[in-house]
Amino acid sequence: MSAEPKVSIVILNWNGKKYLQQFLPVLLATQYSSFEVVVADNGSSDDSVSYLQTNYPSIKLIRFSENLGFAKGYNEALKQVDSDYYVLLNSDVEVTPGWLQPQVDLLEKNKTIAACQPKILSFNNKKMFEYAGAAGGWLDKYGYPFAKGRVFDICEEDQGQYDQSEPIFWASGASLFIRSGIFHAMKGFDEYFFAHQEEIDLCWRIQLAGHKIYSCPSAVVYHIGGGTLPKGNSLKTYLNFRNNRIMLSKNLPFSKKIWIMPVRNFLDGISAWKGLLTGDGGYFIAILRAQLAFIKWWLFYKKKSIFPASKNGELSGYLKKNMVWQHFIKKKKKFAEIVDNKKAAG
């Protein structure tokens, strides 16, 4: 009998000692015969590194002198990890004992699948889907990400309604299971993003290259996460709006980009003014900064980004509708109210 594929579970840590203390013991109890845990420390100022060196000397530790961000941090770390599969796992995720095997089996049985994600439930309410990926990510035609079990800020209760493994648009960076060869062939994450939506961009490029992204709901993890973007957190708002615009510009074909981008500009403007009129000036300024930063990227920094090698791949998990209209105007709150699985992807 051949040996099972090697899986490297890589945690990008930044001042996350409390999560390492809480979740590493559970992670190390994973029921799979060929895995390793790697912690890449992103310039932490707490005592995460000394804690790991004292309590887990067998865990491979990669150290960076500064915070490289999610995208560059993982790119640099994974250059130093030799494995068949990578799992990019947030430090604030609690796994279940058998979470790894179903994902290995899925990709071993279907070589067209490049990456997948488990079902991601809330650590604080384990009956509810968690914001960062839920049961698998989708994208609407204007670039708004949502997920099976999460529409904008509304998360559904898990009642087994999304327990079928099937193609999705993007797999969550909170727990991303990916073929190592594909990750490197795609040149990894776009480091210009720094953080936020880099996994959506990567999955889009993977699909355009002819591979598939899947959900694997028989694998389950629990994520603490941040959920909705809190008011006043201008950096997150700025990065999300900036990176989403860059992602659309890179990956859309020209025939769609020339009309989708102006519509998205208009919708972002509405969102910004709504924030200002409801007293959230920081939100307004963050979106304005994101607009200006996108123009700056387009004029001066496009060469630093990773563009898709091909735009011929068929997209799964792509909604040919406007999520803003569906959710805010038509008041649809659940994934199944918006998506017709038989007709939505294309």
Residue pairs with C-beta under 8 A, 6 or more apart in sequence:
3 33
3 34
4 32
4 33
4 34
4 104
5 34
5 84
5 85
5 104
5 108
6 34
6 35
6 36
6 83
6 84
6 85
7 32
7 34
7 35
7 36
7 83
7 84
7 85
7 86
7 87
7 100
7 104
8 35
8 36
8 37
8 38
8 81
8 82
8 83
8 85
8 86
8 87
8 180
9 27
9 30
9 35
9 36
9 37
9 38
9 87
9 89
10 38
10 39
10 40
10 74
10 77
10 78
10 81
10 86
10 87
10 88
10 89
11 20
11 37
11 38
11 39
11 40
11 89
11 90
11 91
12 40
12 42
12 70
12 73
12 74
12 77
12 88
12 90
12 91
13 19
13 20
13 39
13 40
13 41
13 42
13 44
13 48
13 91
14 41
14 42
14 43
14 44
14 67
15 44
15 45
15 46
15 48
16 44
16 46
16 48
16 91
16 92
17 44
17 46
17 47
17 48
17 51
19 91
19 92
19 224
20 39
20 48
20 51
20 52
20 91
21 51
22 94
23 91
23 92
23 93
23 94
23 95
24 37
24 56
24 59
26 94
26 95
27 37
27 89
27 95
28 37
29 97
30 95
30 97
30 99
30 100
31 97
31 98
31 100
31 101
32 100
32 101
32 104
35 100
36 60
36 83
37 59
37 60
38 59
38 60
38 61
38 62
38 77
38 81
39 52
39 59
39 60
39 61
39 62
40 62
40 63
40 64
40 73
40 74
40 76
40 77
41 48
41 49
41 52
41 61
41 62
41 63
41 64
42 64
42 66
42 67
42 68
42 69
42 73
43 64
43 65
43 66
43 67
43 68
49 61
49 63
52 59
52 61
53 61
60 81
62 76
62 77
62 80
64 73
64 76
67 73
68 76
69 191
69 193
69 194
69 195
70 173
70 189
70 193
70 194
70 195
70 196
70 198
71 188
71 189
71 190
71 191
71 192
71 193
71 194
71 195
71 198
72 189
72 191
72 194
74 88
74 188
74 189
75 188
75 189
75 191
78 86
78 180
78 183
78 184
78 188
81 180
82 180
83 180
84 179
84 180
85 103
85 104
85 107
85 177
85 178
85 179
85 180
86 176
86 177
86 178
86 179
86 180
86 183
87 100
87 103
87 175
87 176
87 177
87 178
88 173
88 175
88 176
88 178
88 199
89 95
89 174
89 175
90 132
90 173
90 174
90 175
90 223
90 225
92 123
92 223
92 224
92 225
93 123
93 174
93 175
93 221
93 222
93 223
93 224
94 123
94 221
94 222
94 223
95 221
95 222
96 219
96 220
96 221
96 222
98 219
99 118
99 219
99 220
99 221
100 219
101 219
102 118
102 216
102 218
102 219
103 116
103 118
103 177
103 216
103 219
106 113
106 116
106 165
106 214
106 216
107 113
107 116
107 177
107 179
110 212
110 214
112 211
112 212
113 211
113 212
113 213
113 214
114 178
114 179
114 182
114 206
114 211
114 212
114 213
115 171
115 176
115 177
115 178
115 179
115 182
115 203
115 206
115 211
115 213
115 214
116 165
116 171
116 177
116 213
116 214
116 215
116 216
117 133
117 136
117 137
117 168
117 171
117 172
117 175
117 176
117 177
117 215
117 216
118 175
118 177
118 216
118 217
118 219
118 220
118 221
119 129
119 134
119 135
119 158
119 162
119 163
119 215
119 216
119 217
119 218
119 219
119 220
119 221
120 129
120 130
120 132
120 133
120 134
120 135
120 172
120 174
120 175
120 221
120 222
120 223
121 127
121 128
121 129
121 130
121 158
121 220
121 221
121 222
121 223
122 128
122 129
122 130
122 155
122 222
122 223
122 225
123 130
123 222
123 223
123 224
123 225
124 224
126 222
127 157
127 158
128 155
128 156
128 157
128 158
129 135
129 147
129 148
129 149
129 150
129 155
129 156
129 157
129 158
130 150
130 155
130 174
130 222
130 223
130 225
130 227
131 150
131 153
131 155
131 225
131 226
131 227
131 228
132 172
132 173
132 174
132 223
132 225
132 226
132 227
133 147
133 150
133 171
133 172
133 173
133 174
133 175
133 223
134 147
134 148
134 149
134 150
134 155
134 156
134 162
135 147
135 148
135 149
135 158
135 162
135 163
135 215
135 217
136 147
136 148
136 162
136 166
136 168
136 171
136 214
136 215
136 217
136 317
137 145
137 146
137 147
137 168
137 169
137 170
137 171
137 172
137 200
137 203
137 317
138 145
138 146
138 147
138 148
138 168
138 169
138 170
138 317
138 318
138 319
138 335
138 339
139 145
139 146
139 169
139 170
139 200
139 204
139 317
139 318
139 319
140 146
140 318
140 319
140 321
140 322
140 323
141 256
141 260
141 318
141 319
141 320
141 321
141 322
142 260
142 263
142 264
142 267
142 322
142 323
142 324
143 244
143 245
143 247
143 248
143 260
143 264
144 323
144 324
145 169
145 170
145 197
145 200
145 244
146 152
146 319
146 323
146 335
147 172
147 335
148 162
148 168
148 215
148 335
149 155
149 156
149 158
149 161
149 162
149 335
150 156
150 335
151 323
151 327
151 332
151 333
151 334
151 335
151 338
152 323
152 327
153 227
153 228
154 333
154 334
155 227
156 334
156 335
161 336
162 215
162 217
162 335
163 217
163 218
164 215
164 217
165 214
165 215
165 216
165 217
165 218
166 214
166 215
166 341
167 212
167 213
167 214
167 316
167 317
167 345
168 213
168 214
168 215
168 316
168 317
169 200
169 203
169 204
169 207
169 213
169 315
169 316
169 317
169 318
170 199
170 200
170 203
170 204
170 213
170 317
171 177
171 178
171 199
171 203
171 213
171 214
171 215
172 199
173 198
173 199
174 221
174 223
174 225
175 221
175 223
176 199
177 216
182 206
182 211
183 202
185 209
186 202
186 205
186 206
186 209
186 306
187 306
188 202
188 306
189 198
189 199
189 201
189 202
189 306
190 198
190 201
190 202
190 246
190 250
190 305
190 306
191 304
192 246
192 297
192 301
192 304
192 305
193 201
193 239
193 243
193 246
194 239
195 239
196 236
196 239
196 240
196 243
197 239
197 240
197 243
197 244
197 247
198 243
200 247
201 243
201 246
201 247
201 250
201 251
201 306
203 213
204 247
204 251
204 308
204 315
205 251
205 306
205 308
205 309
206 213
207 213
207 313
207 314
207 315
207 316
208 251
208 308
208 309
208 310
208 311
208 312
208 313
208 315
209 308
209 309
209 310
209 313
210 310
210 312
210 313
211 313
212 316
213 316
213 317
226 236
229 236
229 237
229 240
231 280
231 282
231 283
232 280
232 282
234 282
234 283
234 285
234 286
235 286
237 282
237 283
237 286
237 287
237 290
238 286
238 287
238 289
238 290
238 293
239 290
240 290
241 268
241 286
241 287
241 290
241 291
242 289
242 290
242 293
242 294
242 297
245 261
245 264
245 268
245 290
245 291
245 294
246 294
246 297
246 305
248 257
248 260
248 261
248 264
249 257
249 261
249 294
249 298
250 305
250 306
250 307
250 308
251 308
251 311
252 260
252 261
253 311
265 291
267 324
268 287
268 290
268 291
269 287
271 287
272 283
272 284
272 287
272 288
273 284
275 281
275 283
275 284
275 287
276 283
276 284
297 305
314 346
315 345
315 346
316 345
317 345
318 344
318 345
318 346
319 338
319 339
319 344
319 345
320 344
320 346
321 338
321 344
323 338
326 332
326 338
327 333
327 338
332 338
